[in-house]
Amino acid sequence: MGVKNLWRLLLPVGHRLSIETLSHQTLAIDASIWLTQISKACRDPETGRLLPNRPHVRIFLTRLMRLLYHQIRPVVVFDGTMPEVKRIEIQRRKDRREKLWRGDEDGSG
């Protein structure tokens, strides 16, 4: 679901840094974000279907190994139960997509 305008909010104080600057530190990893990114990357761009080799686990582990290579201690965080506000937002998006597919409306909400 994300936080609306998060990057705009962080822009004044945020800055890019190289992975090496995190050496000897502990880094929390949001597993759901990684899994979503990997899932999108493992889809056929034309059909949207999952690729047959499904390298999800390998990619996840490769990311972890890269952190370990740079002596970064990853702590993988898995969300607990979904907050009500997130559940409502996901249902709203699903309903909107279904209406667009049926052609019921322009999808504006």
C-alpha positions as CSV (number, residue, x, y, z in Angstrom):
1,M,0.0,0.0,0.0
2,G,2.7,2.4,0.9
3,V,2.6,5.9,2.3
4,K,1.3,8.5,-0.2
5,N,3.9,11.1,-1.1
6,L,6.5,9.4,1.1
7,W,9.4,10.2,-1.3
8,R,8.3,13.8,-1.6
9,L,8.2,14.1,2.2
10,L,11.7,12.6,2.5
11,L,13.2,14.5,-0.3
12,P,14.6,17.4,1.8
13,V,16.4,15.1,4.2
14,G,17.0,12.0,2.1
15,H,20.2,11.2,0.2
16,R,21.6,8.2,-1.7
17,L,24.5,6.3,-0.2
18,S,26.6,3.4,-1.3
19,I,26.0,0.0,0.2
20,E,29.6,0.0,1.5
21,T,28.7,2.8,4.0
22,L,26.4,0.3,5.8
23,S,29.2,-2.2,6.6
24,H,29.2,-3.5,10.2
25,Q,25.7,-2.3,10.7
26,T,22.4,-4.0,11.1
27,L,19.8,-3.3,8.4
28,A,16.1,-4.1,8.6
29,I,14.6,-5.6,5.4
30,D,10.9,-5.4,4.7
31,A,10.3,-8.9,3.2
32,S,7.0,-7.9,1.6
33,I,8.7,-5.1,-0.4
34,W,11.4,-7.4,-1.6
35,L,9.0,-10.2,-2.5
36,T,6.7,-7.7,-4.4
37,Q,9.7,-6.3,-6.3
38,I,10.9,-9.8,-7.1
39,S,7.4,-11.0,-8.1
40,K,7.0,-8.1,-10.6
41,A,10.5,-8.8,-12.0
42,C,9.7,-12.4,-12.5
43,R,6.7,-11.8,-14.8
44,D,6.5,-11.9,-18.6
45,P,6.3,-8.2,-19.6
46,E,3.7,-9.0,-22.3
47,T,1.3,-11.4,-20.5
48,G,2.0,-10.5,-16.9
49,R,2.2,-14.3,-16.1
50,L,4.9,-15.6,-13.8
51,L,8.0,-16.8,-15.7
52,P,8.3,-20.6,-15.7
53,N,11.6,-20.9,-13.8
54,R,10.3,-18.7,-10.9
55,P,13.6,-17.7,-9.4
56,H,12.0,-15.9,-6.4
57,V,14.0,-17.7,-3.7
58,R,17.3,-17.4,-5.6
59,I,16.9,-13.6,-6.1
60,F,15.9,-13.2,-2.4
61,L,18.9,-15.1,-1.2
62,T,21.2,-13.3,-3.7
63,R,20.1,-10.0,-2.2
64,L,20.8,-11.3,1.3
65,M,24.2,-12.6,0.2
66,R,25.1,-9.2,-1.2
67,L,24.4,-7.6,2.1
68,L,26.5,-10.2,3.9
69,Y,29.3,-9.8,1.4
70,H,29.4,-6.1,2.5
71,Q,29.4,-7.2,6.1
72,I,25.9,-5.9,6.7
73,R,23.7,-7.9,9.1
74,P,20.2,-8.2,7.6
75,V,17.2,-8.6,9.8
76,V,14.3,-9.8,7.6
77,V,11.0,-8.4,8.9
78,F,7.7,-10.2,7.9
79,D,4.5,-8.2,8.6
80,G,2.0,-9.5,11.1
81,T,-1.7,-9.2,10.3
82,M,-2.7,-6.7,7.8
83,P,-3.9,-3.4,9.3
84,E,-7.6,-2.6,8.6
85,V,-6.8,0.6,6.6
86,K,-4.5,-1.4,4.3
87,R,-7.1,-4.1,3.8
88,I,-9.7,-1.5,2.8
89,E,-7.3,0.2,0.4
90,I,-6.4,-3.1,-1.3
91,Q,-10.1,-4.0,-1.6
92,R,-10.7,-0.5,-3.1
93,R,-8.0,-1.0,-5.7
94,K,-9.2,-4.5,-6.5
95,D,-12.8,-3.2,-7.0
96,R,-11.5,-0.4,-9.3
97,R,-9.5,-2.8,-11.4
98,E,-12.5,-5.1,-11.8
99,K,-14.7,-2.2,-12.9
100,L,-12.1,-1.1,-15.4
101,W,-11.9,-4.7,-16.8
102,R,-15.7,-4.8,-17.1
103,G,-15.8,-1.3,-18.6
104,D,-18.3,-0.1,-16.0
105,E,-16.6,3.2,-15.5
106,D,-13.4,5.2,-16.2
107,G,-11.8,3.8,-13.0
108,S,-11.6,7.2,-11.2
109,G,-12.9,5.7,-8.1
